[in-house]
Amino acid sequence: MVAYEDFAKLDLRVARVLEAQPVEGSNKLLRLLVDIGIEKRQIIAGLAKFYRPEDVIGRNIVIIANLDYRKLAGLESQGMLLAAGDEEIVILTTEKEIAPGTKVG
């Protein structure tokens, strides 16, 4: 169990994918440029086996915006997108159009 206070520390936001491209030297990673309302950020995600870059551009996704930045394949990932699945990964998206930066919770 996680205390509500710990869960409340997560900054979950809607982000719009502006750009997507494969990460050179990796068959698993995509580099995403996302708009989170107040700024644009780079997110490195293990989606390449499940999504082509052109399939994610323009989508609204849900990200953790206040996660410590982390280097993946030599690139800085400035957040983490939410996805579900084991055999097949599915990105969590919004049902309707909503502004980038909208808080989730």
mmCIF file of the C-alpha atoms, coordinates in Angstrom:
data_MODEL
# 
_entry.id   MODEL 
# 
loop_
_atom_site.group_PDB 
_atom_site.id 
_atom_site.type_symbol 
_atom_site.label_atom_id 
_atom_site.label_alt_id 
_atom_site.label_comp_id 
_atom_site.label_asym_id 
_atom_site.label_entity_id 
_atom_site.label_seq_id 
_atom_site.pdbx_PDB_ins_code 
_atom_site.Cartn_x 
_atom_site.Cartn_y 
_atom_site.Cartn_z 
_atom_site.occupancy 
_atom_site.B_iso_or_equiv 
_atom_site.pdbx_formal_charge 
_atom_site.auth_seq_id 
_atom_site.auth_comp_id 
_atom_site.auth_asym_id 
_atom_site.auth_atom_id 
_atom_site.pdbx_PDB_model_num 
ATOM 1   C CA . MET A 1 1   ? 0.000   0.000  0.000   1.00 0.00 ? 1   MET A CA 1 
ATOM 2   C CA . VAL A 1 2   ? 1.078   3.537  -0.789  1.00 0.00 ? 2   VAL A CA 1 
ATOM 3   C CA . ALA A 1 3   ? 0.078   6.426  1.413   1.00 0.00 ? 3   ALA A CA 1 
ATOM 4   C CA . TYR A 1 4   ? -2.087  9.037  -0.308  1.00 0.00 ? 4   TYR A CA 1 
ATOM 5   C CA . GLU A 1 5   ? 0.516   11.673 0.537   1.00 0.00 ? 5   GLU A CA 1 
ATOM 6   C CA . ASP A 1 6   ? 3.113   9.723  -1.484  1.00 0.00 ? 6   ASP A CA 1 
ATOM 7   C CA . PHE A 1 7   ? 0.766   9.287  -4.456  1.00 0.00 ? 7   PHE A CA 1 
ATOM 8   C CA . ALA A 1 8   ? -0.114  12.996 -4.330  1.00 0.00 ? 8   ALA A CA 1 
ATOM 9   C CA . LYS A 1 9   ? 3.570   13.841 -4.928  1.00 0.00 ? 9   LYS A CA 1 
ATOM 10  C CA . LEU A 1 10  ? 3.292   12.562 -8.520  1.00 0.00 ? 10  LEU A CA 1 
ATOM 11  C CA . ASP A 1 11  ? 2.633   15.266 -11.104 1.00 0.00 ? 11  ASP A CA 1 
ATOM 12  C CA . LEU A 1 12  ? 0.576   13.415 -13.732 1.00 0.00 ? 12  LEU A CA 1 
ATOM 13  C CA . ARG A 1 13  ? -0.161  15.534 -16.793 1.00 0.00 ? 13  ARG A CA 1 
ATOM 14  C CA . VAL A 1 14  ? -1.510  15.308 -20.305 1.00 0.00 ? 14  VAL A CA 1 
ATOM 15  C CA . ALA A 1 15  ? 1.207   15.781 -22.927 1.00 0.00 ? 15  ALA A CA 1 
ATOM 16  C CA . ARG A 1 16  ? 0.842   16.089 -26.709 1.00 0.00 ? 16  ARG A CA 1 
ATOM 17  C CA . VAL A 1 17  ? 3.433   14.283 -28.812 1.00 0.00 ? 17  VAL A CA 1 
ATOM 18  C CA . LEU A 1 18  ? 4.920   16.800 -31.269 1.00 0.00 ? 18  LEU A CA 1 
ATOM 19  C CA . GLU A 1 19  ? 7.754   14.700 -32.709 1.00 0.00 ? 19  GLU A CA 1 
ATOM 20  C CA . ALA A 1 20  ? 8.835   11.069 -32.562 1.00 0.00 ? 20  ALA A CA 1 
ATOM 21  C CA . GLN A 1 21  ? 11.864  9.320  -33.978 1.00 0.00 ? 21  GLN A CA 1 
ATOM 22  C CA . PRO A 1 22  ? 13.826  6.123  -33.405 1.00 0.00 ? 22  PRO A CA 1 
ATOM 23  C CA . VAL A 1 23  ? 16.844  6.347  -31.117 1.00 0.00 ? 23  VAL A CA 1 
ATOM 24  C CA . GLU A 1 24  ? 19.987  5.598  -33.089 1.00 0.00 ? 24  GLU A CA 1 
ATOM 25  C CA . GLY A 1 25  ? 21.572  2.306  -32.035 1.00 0.00 ? 25  GLY A CA 1 
ATOM 26  C CA . SER A 1 26  ? 18.433  0.998  -30.307 1.00 0.00 ? 26  SER A CA 1 
ATOM 27  C CA . ASN A 1 27  ? 15.621  -1.179 -31.658 1.00 0.00 ? 27  ASN A CA 1 
ATOM 28  C CA . LYS A 1 28  ? 13.463  -0.552 -28.570 1.00 0.00 ? 28  LYS A CA 1 
ATOM 29  C CA . LEU A 1 29  ? 13.556  3.187  -27.925 1.00 0.00 ? 29  LEU A CA 1 
ATOM 30  C CA . LEU A 1 30  ? 11.738  6.177  -29.401 1.00 0.00 ? 30  LEU A CA 1 
ATOM 31  C CA . ARG A 1 31  ? 12.662  9.784  -28.721 1.00 0.00 ? 31  ARG A CA 1 
ATOM 32  C CA . LEU A 1 32  ? 9.526   11.867 -28.198 1.00 0.00 ? 32  LEU A CA 1 
ATOM 33  C CA . LEU A 1 33  ? 9.247   15.636 -28.027 1.00 0.00 ? 33  LEU A CA 1 
ATOM 34  C CA . VAL A 1 34  ? 6.129   16.452 -26.018 1.00 0.00 ? 34  VAL A CA 1 
ATOM 35  C CA . ASP A 1 35  ? 4.259   19.624 -25.110 1.00 0.00 ? 35  ASP A CA 1 
ATOM 36  C CA . ILE A 1 36  ? 3.248   19.679 -21.438 1.00 0.00 ? 36  ILE A CA 1 
ATOM 37  C CA . GLY A 1 37  ? 1.554   23.069 -21.602 1.00 0.00 ? 37  GLY A CA 1 
ATOM 38  C CA . ILE A 1 38  ? 4.248   25.092 -19.860 1.00 0.00 ? 38  ILE A CA 1 
ATOM 39  C CA . GLU A 1 39  ? 7.216   23.744 -21.833 1.00 0.00 ? 39  GLU A CA 1 
ATOM 40  C CA . LYS A 1 40  ? 8.373   21.125 -24.292 1.00 0.00 ? 40  LYS A CA 1 
ATOM 41  C CA . ARG A 1 41  ? 10.252  18.069 -23.064 1.00 0.00 ? 41  ARG A CA 1 
ATOM 42  C CA . GLN A 1 42  ? 12.112  15.079 -24.436 1.00 0.00 ? 42  GLN A CA 1 
ATOM 43  C CA . ILE A 1 43  ? 10.973  11.645 -23.292 1.00 0.00 ? 43  ILE A CA 1 
ATOM 44  C CA . ILE A 1 44  ? 12.792  8.447  -24.205 1.00 0.00 ? 44  ILE A CA 1 
ATOM 45  C CA . ALA A 1 45  ? 10.406  5.481  -24.195 1.00 0.00 ? 45  ALA A CA 1 
ATOM 46  C CA . GLY A 1 46  ? 10.624  1.772  -24.979 1.00 0.00 ? 46  GLY A CA 1 
ATOM 47  C CA . LEU A 1 47  ? 7.907   1.859  -27.630 1.00 0.00 ? 47  LEU A CA 1 
ATOM 48  C CA . ALA A 1 48  ? 9.705   1.116  -30.902 1.00 0.00 ? 48  ALA A CA 1 
ATOM 49  C CA . LYS A 1 49  ? 8.633   -2.546 -31.038 1.00 0.00 ? 49  LYS A CA 1 
ATOM 50  C CA . PHE A 1 50  ? 4.976   -1.544 -30.691 1.00 0.00 ? 50  PHE A CA 1 
ATOM 51  C CA . TYR A 1 51  ? 4.588   1.861  -32.370 1.00 0.00 ? 51  TYR A CA 1 
ATOM 52  C CA . ARG A 1 52  ? 5.991   3.555  -35.446 1.00 0.00 ? 52  ARG A CA 1 
ATOM 53  C CA . PRO A 1 53  ? 7.004   7.179  -34.826 1.00 0.00 ? 53  PRO A CA 1 
ATOM 54  C CA . GLU A 1 54  ? 4.280   8.482  -37.153 1.00 0.00 ? 54  GLU A CA 1 
ATOM 55  C CA . ASP A 1 55  ? 1.632   6.577  -35.146 1.00 0.00 ? 55  ASP A CA 1 
ATOM 56  C CA . VAL A 1 56  ? 2.274   8.539  -31.937 1.00 0.00 ? 56  VAL A CA 1 
ATOM 57  C CA . ILE A 1 57  ? 2.670   12.067 -33.316 1.00 0.00 ? 57  ILE A CA 1 
ATOM 58  C CA . GLY A 1 58  ? -0.333  14.207 -32.374 1.00 0.00 ? 58  GLY A CA 1 
ATOM 59  C CA . ARG A 1 59  ? -1.553  11.890 -29.618 1.00 0.00 ? 59  ARG A CA 1 
ATOM 60  C CA . ASN A 1 60  ? -2.377  13.058 -26.130 1.00 0.00 ? 60  ASN A CA 1 
ATOM 61  C CA . ILE A 1 61  ? -0.556  10.860 -23.640 1.00 0.00 ? 61  ILE A CA 1 
ATOM 62  C CA . VAL A 1 62  ? -0.274  10.786 -19.847 1.00 0.00 ? 62  VAL A CA 1 
ATOM 63  C CA . ILE A 1 63  ? 3.148   11.416 -18.318 1.00 0.00 ? 63  ILE A CA 1 
ATOM 64  C CA . ILE A 1 64  ? 4.797   11.724 -14.920 1.00 0.00 ? 64  ILE A CA 1 
ATOM 65  C CA . ALA A 1 65  ? 6.182   15.241 -15.197 1.00 0.00 ? 65  ALA A CA 1 
ATOM 66  C CA . ASN A 1 66  ? 8.136   15.461 -11.931 1.00 0.00 ? 66  ASN A CA 1 
ATOM 67  C CA . LEU A 1 67  ? 10.219  12.299 -12.209 1.00 0.00 ? 67  LEU A CA 1 
ATOM 68  C CA . ASP A 1 68  ? 13.975  12.824 -11.913 1.00 0.00 ? 68  ASP A CA 1 
ATOM 69  C CA . TYR A 1 69  ? 15.568  13.057 -15.335 1.00 0.00 ? 69  TYR A CA 1 
ATOM 70  C CA . ARG A 1 70  ? 17.407  9.917  -16.455 1.00 0.00 ? 70  ARG A CA 1 
ATOM 71  C CA . LYS A 1 71  ? 19.846  9.089  -19.249 1.00 0.00 ? 71  LYS A CA 1 
ATOM 72  C CA . LEU A 1 72  ? 18.772  6.337  -21.657 1.00 0.00 ? 72  LEU A CA 1 
ATOM 73  C CA . ALA A 1 73  ? 20.981  5.441  -24.629 1.00 0.00 ? 73  ALA A CA 1 
ATOM 74  C CA . GLY A 1 74  ? 22.951  8.610  -23.948 1.00 0.00 ? 74  GLY A CA 1 
ATOM 75  C CA . LEU A 1 75  ? 19.841  10.850 -24.158 1.00 0.00 ? 75  LEU A CA 1 
ATOM 76  C CA . GLU A 1 76  ? 18.152  12.632 -21.275 1.00 0.00 ? 76  GLU A CA 1 
ATOM 77  C CA . SER A 1 77  ? 14.584  11.528 -20.606 1.00 0.00 ? 77  SER A CA 1 
ATOM 78  C CA . GLN A 1 78  ? 12.664  14.337 -18.927 1.00 0.00 ? 78  GLN A CA 1 
ATOM 79  C CA . GLY A 1 79  ? 9.655   12.375 -17.709 1.00 0.00 ? 79  GLY A CA 1 
ATOM 80  C CA . MET A 1 80  ? 7.940   9.037  -18.181 1.00 0.00 ? 80  MET A CA 1 
ATOM 81  C CA . LEU A 1 81  ? 4.868   8.206  -20.202 1.00 0.00 ? 81  LEU A CA 1 
ATOM 82  C CA . LEU A 1 82  ? 2.301   5.792  -18.821 1.00 0.00 ? 82  LEU A CA 1 
ATOM 83  C CA . ALA A 1 83  ? 1.658   2.577  -20.724 1.00 0.00 ? 83  ALA A CA 1 
ATOM 84  C CA . ALA A 1 84  ? 0.146   -0.812 -19.935 1.00 0.00 ? 84  ALA A CA 1 
ATOM 85  C CA . GLY A 1 85  ? 0.792   -4.377 -20.979 1.00 0.00 ? 85  GLY A CA 1 
ATOM 86  C CA . ASP A 1 86  ? 3.327   -7.163 -20.967 1.00 0.00 ? 86  ASP A CA 1 
ATOM 87  C CA . GLU A 1 87  ? 3.309   -8.845 -24.383 1.00 0.00 ? 87  GLU A CA 1 
ATOM 88  C CA . GLU A 1 88  ? 1.953   -5.751 -26.140 1.00 0.00 ? 88  GLU A CA 1 
ATOM 89  C CA . ILE A 1 89  ? 2.443   -2.240 -24.813 1.00 0.00 ? 89  ILE A CA 1 
ATOM 90  C CA . VAL A 1 90  ? -0.430  0.251  -25.089 1.00 0.00 ? 90  VAL A CA 1 
ATOM 91  C CA . ILE A 1 91  ? 0.102   3.954  -24.411 1.00 0.00 ? 91  ILE A CA 1 
ATOM 92  C CA . LEU A 1 92  ? -2.422  5.517  -22.030 1.00 0.00 ? 92  LEU A CA 1 
ATOM 93  C CA . THR A 1 93  ? -4.180  8.318  -23.870 1.00 0.00 ? 93  THR A CA 1 
ATOM 94  C CA . THR A 1 94  ? -7.093  10.667 -23.273 1.00 0.00 ? 94  THR A CA 1 
ATOM 95  C CA . GLU A 1 95  ? -10.565 9.769  -24.466 1.00 0.00 ? 95  GLU A CA 1 
ATOM 96  C CA . LYS A 1 96  ? -11.264 13.275 -25.747 1.00 0.00 ? 96  LYS A CA 1 
ATOM 97  C CA . GLU A 1 97  ? -9.143  16.213 -26.860 1.00 0.00 ? 97  GLU A CA 1 
ATOM 98  C CA . ILE A 1 98  ? -7.799  18.114 -23.849 1.00 0.00 ? 98  ILE A CA 1 
ATOM 99  C CA . ALA A 1 99  ? -5.146  20.795 -23.472 1.00 0.00 ? 99  ALA A CA 1 
ATOM 100 C CA . PRO A 1 100 ? -1.530  19.774 -22.940 1.00 0.00 ? 100 PRO A CA 1 
ATOM 101 C CA . GLY A 1 101 ? -0.489  20.350 -19.341 1.00 0.00 ? 101 GLY A CA 1 
ATOM 102 C CA . THR A 1 102 ? -3.878  19.430 -17.896 1.00 0.00 ? 102 THR A CA 1 
ATOM 103 C CA . LYS A 1 103 ? -3.344  17.719 -14.537 1.00 0.00 ? 103 LYS A CA 1 
ATOM 104 C CA . VAL A 1 104 ? -4.486  14.120 -14.144 1.00 0.00 ? 104 VAL A CA 1 
ATOM 105 C CA . GLY A 1 105 ? -5.848  12.964 -10.828 1.00 0.00 ? 105 GLY A CA 1 
# 
